[in-house]
Amino acid sequence: MQCQIVSETHTGKDWRQNQEQCLKGKPATRHAIMIIILIFCTMSSPFAARTSVEAVEEGMLLAPKFDAHGLIPVVTTDAATGELLMHAYMNETALLKTLETGEAHYYSRSRQQLWRKGATSGLVQTVQQLLVDDDQDCLWMKVKVAGTGASCHVGYRSCFYRQISPGEGDSATNAPFVLTFTETAKTFDPVAVYGDAPNPTQL
Amino acid sequence: MQCQIVSETHTGKDWRQNQEQCLKGKPATRHAIMIIILIFCTMSSPFAARTSVEAVEEGMLLAPKFDAHGLIPVVTTDAATGELLMHAYMNETALLKTLETGEAHYYSRSRQQLWRKGATSGLVQTVQQLLVDDDQDCLWMKVKVAGTGASCHVGYRSCFYRQISPGEGDSATNAPFVLTFTETAKTFDPVAVYGDAPNPTQL
């Protein structure tokens, strides 16, 4: 997984496609190229190699696992209240920027670019604590949010502003699962803040 | 996304492969098959269709978005303490089983099958509240855990038992980011509980 180095314009998929094209040469050439790539990737990664399950689970070196798209999921909670604010993704660049600056940076899948949280809205997230899970394929980030304290582009404080009410179907549409709102009002007007910027929600 | 119906033995990938094979016929046949599939998927899904951004973000019907593998990420927290316990995935079957039984069911990516949490360890998670985020591509599940209250297969209470200490590199390996443990002891012995079952952590 160390090879899935990505940047704002260079995704893991691109990298693999380039790699596959390179590897279409003769066997000897292919092996030489593979060795060079492996050495390059090992040397260039700022994170520890994932050499054993024991080292990943019980070790003291950060060895994050980025997925096939070069991303790792991030669970972001309010450091003061513990409330889950949002669930997003980082690529390697975003994780390094976050560690370097102490401000939350993500990778926007809809815009396909590095995303400094709060760049438009001012709702910057300052990292208070950053944890990693057992197999190091997920991060938990505790933050302090600037401004109104909101983190949701729809205007609510948390992105999780609706709960599922099992057993309460909708008679009009026959849909078996309905939602009820847990936040009663938006904390800001998204149109005023984001203007006509594309909505990140995708169908 | 309504078409990505999966079960324990029938993943979204299999479904798409079958679909692609079906669609290799003549254009007229292909179109007819596509229409039938779309009607079937729309009729058979227990969730609402994702017809508009407004309906997904502000509506009151559950219309979850499963990814290309038929999965949706789930953030599981302790209902009493708010602590993040784990981050896992559900497929449609797991979500329906969870809603039906009130006990957490996930989809195990390592074992590629439905996973009733606590089936082996007894650490069953009883759902107290289930929320969905703005674009309905992530779930937040608040649970009460049976037994020792742990949720991590390594033996710790939370899967997130290590924090990243930026700026504190490891001089022996030149690794720039080291981890420190936030839990001081395991709550159970994973060898005694899981025996020689395969470890879900993958490199």
Interface residues (C-beta under 8 A of the other chain):
Chain A: M1 P46 F47 A48 R50 T51 S52 V53 V56 E57 E58 G59 M60 L61 L62 P73 V75 T77 T81 G82 E83 L84 M86 H87 L99 E100 G102 Q129 L130 L131 V132 D133 D134 D135 C138 W140 C152 H153 V154 Y156 C159 F160 Y161 R162 Q163 I164 P166 D170 T173 A175 P176 F177 V178 L179 T180 T182 N199 P200 T201 Q202 L203
Chain B: M1 P46 F47 A48 R50 T51 S52 V53 V56 E57 E58 G59 M60 L61 L62 P73 V75 T77 T81 G82 E83 L84 M86 H87 L99 E100 Q129 L130 L131 V132 D133 D134 D135 C138 W140 C152 H153 V154 Y156 C159 F160 Y161 R162 Q163 I164 P166 D170 T173 A175 P176 F177 V178 L179 T180 T182 N199 P200 T201 Q202 L203
